[in-house]
């Protein structure tokens, strides 16, 4: 009912993604860089299991919240006017920016989103390593304002799915910088590579989906710095290729921190504070 990935893709993934990985591996090899096939298989396992989880949970907490908000919407948009589609595009983009920023600044949301940042090599396979607990952490509730304003839930989810589909090609080192006007307006591989950097200089920036304009507007845009090569992965890298370990490493770490919490405030900050917070 409310999967963020259209169901047809679940049938195409096992056929198309290995071919794209083989092409990318060949192109990387021509540039003298090996391809991490173990990371690819971990990402593919993540995608396939997530498809099953989303189908079983049928949208999980996200569906409950969005359809609950729909009962209180101030109007109902019929989506039969061009301006409504333009508004939906920019509305989804703004809500995605908010969600993505929250993914990085609130540990509860980071629990699942950290899976996407866990690959230590930046390839197209990183795009579909998105974690299994997104329906539980429910960061997509950030799109509830659009539902409250009257946009139909299926349209909001469909627009989000297209937004995520656009971002697939951003996850590669094989594409350099694009024309200046495009780099200024749209999210590009150059911008998104910086977003995936775990260097202190590159943390918490470039949150846009299709566009990069909200990062420029809200002061979170950052270029790659000369002489500071991007180091991919997490600040505390995950060396395991076990998809279960990758999917739940954040939850394991949070539970360990909760055992050290000694006050309600510490419990709250451990769950809903910044990802770097540790009690005591």
PLY file of the C-alpha trace (Angstrom):
ply
format ascii 1.0
element vertex 280
property float x
property float y
property float z
element edge 279
property int vertex1
property int vertex2
end_header
0.00 0.00 0.00
2.73 2.49 0.93
6.09 1.16 -0.20
8.57 3.88 -1.12
9.74 1.71 -3.99
7.23 0.96 -6.77
6.41 -2.74 -6.86
7.52 -3.27 -10.51
11.05 -2.37 -9.46
11.09 -5.33 -7.11
10.88 -7.59 -10.18
13.47 -5.64 -12.19
16.10 -5.31 -9.45
17.52 -8.87 -9.68
17.96 -8.49 -13.46
19.16 -4.92 -13.97
21.31 -4.19 -10.94
23.92 -6.95 -11.50
24.36 -5.70 -15.07
24.86 -2.10 -13.91
27.31 -3.28 -11.25
29.32 -5.20 -13.86
29.48 -2.13 -16.11
30.52 0.11 -13.24
33.13 -2.41 -12.06
34.61 -2.52 -15.58
34.73 1.28 -15.84
36.33 1.58 -12.41
38.91 -1.05 -13.32
39.84 0.95 -16.43
40.60 3.85 -14.09
42.70 1.61 -11.87
40.19 1.17 -9.06
38.92 -2.21 -7.86
35.23 -2.81 -7.30
34.05 -4.06 -3.91
31.81 -6.96 -4.94
31.17 -7.99 -1.34
29.67 -4.56 -0.66
27.54 -4.93 -3.79
26.07 -8.24 -2.64
25.37 -6.76 0.80
23.52 -3.85 -0.84
21.53 -6.17 -3.09
20.53 -8.30 -0.10
19.47 -5.15 1.70
17.25 -4.12 -1.23
15.61 -7.52 -1.65
14.86 -7.98 2.06
13.55 -4.42 2.28
11.11 -5.18 -0.53
9.78 -8.14 1.43
9.61 -6.16 4.68
7.73 -3.28 3.05
5.25 -5.68 1.52
4.64 -7.43 4.84
4.31 -4.23 6.87
2.21 -2.52 4.17
3.66 0.89 4.97
4.01 0.36 8.70
3.90 3.41 10.94
4.32 5.72 7.95
1.02 4.56 6.44
-0.80 4.90 9.77
0.46 8.45 10.26
-0.09 9.72 6.72
-3.55 8.25 6.33
-4.37 9.47 9.82
-3.37 13.00 8.86
-5.48 12.67 5.70
-8.57 12.50 7.89
-7.82 16.05 9.08
-6.80 17.62 5.73
-7.97 21.19 5.19
-8.96 20.53 1.58
-8.82 17.84 -1.09
-6.79 18.55 -4.23
-8.05 16.74 -7.30
-4.68 17.04 -9.11
-6.41 18.16 -12.30
-4.56 21.49 -12.59
-0.95 21.99 -13.70
-0.08 24.21 -10.73
-0.99 21.41 -8.32
1.68 19.17 -9.86
4.26 21.95 -9.69
3.33 22.57 -6.06
3.59 18.84 -5.35
7.07 18.69 -6.88
8.43 21.59 -4.82
6.51 20.48 -1.74
7.98 16.98 -1.90
11.43 18.45 -2.49
11.16 20.72 0.55
9.79 17.93 2.76
12.52 15.62 1.52
15.12 18.20 2.51
13.59 18.42 5.99
13.41 14.63 6.30
16.95 14.11 5.08
18.29 16.73 7.44
16.41 15.09 10.32
17.85 11.73 9.23
21.29 13.13 10.01
20.52 15.20 13.09
18.10 12.96 15.04
19.42 9.59 16.16
16.03 7.85 15.92
15.92 8.58 12.20
19.67 7.97 11.79
19.18 4.40 13.05
17.90 3.42 9.61
19.47 6.12 7.43
22.98 5.24 8.63
22.63 2.01 6.63
22.62 4.08 3.45
25.87 5.75 4.49
27.59 2.54 5.57
29.33 1.54 2.28
33.02 2.38 2.40
33.15 2.54 -1.40
30.89 4.93 -3.31
29.10 3.10 -6.11
25.63 2.83 -7.61
24.98 -0.03 -5.18
25.02 2.55 -2.37
21.80 4.01 -3.81
19.68 1.01 -2.92
21.22 0.20 0.46
18.46 1.92 2.44
17.89 -0.27 5.49
15.04 -2.43 6.71
13.56 -0.35 9.53
12.43 2.77 7.70
8.77 1.88 8.24
9.47 1.82 11.99
11.58 4.96 12.39
9.04 6.65 10.07
11.09 9.64 8.93
8.67 9.89 5.99
6.16 11.45 8.40
7.91 14.68 7.34
5.63 14.53 4.29
2.50 14.74 6.47
2.12 18.54 5.89
1.51 17.86 2.19
-1.24 15.38 3.06
-2.74 17.88 5.53
-2.78 20.52 2.76
-4.82 18.19 0.58
-2.43 16.23 -1.63
-3.57 12.58 -1.92
-1.33 10.15 -0.06
-0.66 7.95 -3.16
0.43 11.05 -5.11
2.80 12.16 -2.35
4.31 8.68 -2.09
4.57 8.38 -5.87
6.32 11.76 -6.13
8.72 10.68 -3.37
9.44 7.44 -5.23
10.31 9.44 -8.37
12.51 11.72 -6.26
14.40 8.70 -4.93
14.65 7.21 -8.41
16.35 10.40 -9.66
18.95 10.05 -6.94
20.13 6.65 -8.17
22.61 8.08 -10.69
24.10 10.41 -8.07
25.88 7.52 -6.37
28.98 7.20 -8.52
32.52 8.53 -8.82
32.47 8.01 -12.60
30.67 11.30 -13.35
32.57 14.51 -12.72
31.14 18.02 -12.50
28.39 19.02 -14.92
27.63 22.44 -16.49
27.57 25.24 -13.96
23.86 26.03 -14.34
23.00 22.37 -13.69
25.31 22.14 -10.69
23.80 25.32 -9.24
20.21 24.11 -9.51
20.15 20.33 -9.32
21.60 17.69 -7.06
24.49 16.03 -8.91
27.04 13.27 -8.29
29.58 15.94 -7.30
27.23 17.34 -4.63
26.09 13.96 -3.38
29.63 12.61 -3.08
30.30 15.38 -0.58
27.11 14.44 1.28
28.41 10.88 1.68
31.77 11.99 3.04
32.60 11.04 6.63
35.37 13.64 6.94
34.56 16.30 9.56
34.61 18.88 6.77
31.82 17.10 4.89
29.42 16.07 7.63
25.78 17.21 7.53
25.48 18.97 4.19
23.86 18.71 0.72
20.55 17.20 1.81
18.63 17.90 -1.41
16.88 15.24 -3.48
16.40 16.43 -7.06
17.31 20.06 -6.34
20.18 21.61 -4.42
18.54 25.03 -4.05
17.20 24.45 -0.53
20.72 23.66 0.67
21.89 26.95 -0.80
18.92 28.73 0.75
19.32 27.25 4.25
23.12 27.30 4.40
23.83 23.55 4.22
25.48 23.50 0.80
29.14 22.50 0.58
31.61 21.92 -2.24
34.35 19.31 -2.21
37.41 21.02 -0.79
40.75 21.09 -2.66
43.24 18.79 -0.98
40.59 17.06 1.17
39.68 13.79 -0.58
36.33 12.36 0.40
36.38 9.41 2.79
33.19 7.39 2.35
31.36 5.37 4.95
30.48 6.18 8.54
32.59 8.14 11.02
33.03 4.81 12.81
33.29 2.54 9.74
31.49 -0.77 9.43
33.85 -3.40 8.02
31.28 -6.19 8.00
29.52 -7.35 4.82
26.82 -9.14 6.79
23.53 -7.46 5.76
21.95 -8.22 9.15
24.85 -6.57 10.97
24.67 -3.60 8.61
20.91 -3.21 9.05
20.92 -3.31 12.85
24.28 -1.86 13.87
22.64 1.45 14.80
20.01 -0.22 16.94
22.65 -2.30 18.71
24.67 0.82 19.47
21.63 2.71 20.76
20.62 -0.15 23.06
24.15 -0.25 24.47
23.99 3.51 25.15
20.55 3.20 26.76
22.00 0.77 29.28
24.45 3.51 30.30
21.79 6.23 30.60
21.20 7.36 34.17
18.35 9.87 33.84
15.21 10.49 31.73
17.06 13.33 30.00
19.90 11.01 29.01
17.40 8.44 27.76
15.65 11.10 25.66
18.90 12.42 24.20
20.16 8.90 23.49
17.10 8.21 21.36
16.17 11.61 19.95
19.33 13.66 20.34
22.11 14.02 17.76
23.63 10.75 16.53
26.92 11.60 18.23
25.43 11.94 21.71
26.57 9.39 24.30
25.22 9.37 27.88
27.75 10.45 30.40
0 1
1 2
2 3
3 4
4 5
5 6
6 7
7 8
8 9
9 10
10 11
11 12
12 13
13 14
14 15
15 16
16 17
17 18
18 19
19 20
20 21
21 22
22 23
23 24
24 25
25 26
26 27
27 28
28 29
29 30
30 31
31 32
32 33
33 34
34 35
35 36
36 37
37 38
38 39
39 40
40 41
41 42
42 43
43 44
44 45
45 46
46 47
47 48
48 49
49 50
50 51
51 52
52 53
53 54
54 55
55 56
56 57
57 58
58 59
59 60
60 61
61 62
62 63
63 64
64 65
65 66
66 67
67 68
68 69
69 70
70 71
71 72
72 73
73 74
74 75
75 76
76 77
77 78
78 79
79 80
80 81
81 82
82 83
83 84
84 85
85 86
86 87
87 88
88 89
89 90
90 91
91 92
92 93
93 94
94 95
95 96
96 97
97 98
98 99
99 100
100 101
101 102
102 103
103 104
104 105
105 106
106 107
107 108
108 109
109 110
110 111
111 112
112 113
113 114
114 115
115 116
116 117
117 118
118 119
119 120
120 121
121 122
122 123
123 124
124 125
125 126
126 127
127 128
128 129
129 130
130 131
131 132
132 133
133 134
134 135
135 136
136 137
137 138
138 139
139 140
140 141
141 142
142 143
143 144
144 145
145 146
146 147
147 148
148 149
149 150
150 151
151 152
152 153
153 154
154 155
155 156
156 157
157 158
158 159
159 160
160 161
161 162
162 163
163 164
164 165
165 166
166 167
167 168
168 169
169 170
170 171
171 172
172 173
173 174
174 175
175 176
176 177
177 178
178 179
179 180
180 181
181 182
182 183
183 184
184 185
185 186
186 187
187 188
188 189
189 190
190 191
191 192
192 193
193 194
194 195
195 196
196 197
197 198
198 199
199 200
200 201
201 202
202 203
203 204
204 205
205 206
206 207
207 208
208 209
209 210
210 211
211 212
212 213
213 214
214 215
215 216
216 217
217 218
218 219
219 220
220 221
221 222
222 223
223 224
224 225
225 226
226 227
227 228
228 229
229 230
230 231
231 232
232 233
233 234
234 235
235 236
236 237
237 238
238 239
239 240
240 241
241 242
242 243
243 244
244 245
245 246
246 247
247 248
248 249
249 250
250 251
251 252
252 253
253 254
254 255
255 256
256 257
257 258
258 259
259 260
260 261
261 262
262 263
263 264
264 265
265 266
266 267
267 268
268 269
269 270
270 271
271 272
272 273
273 274
274 275
275 276
276 277
277 278
278 279
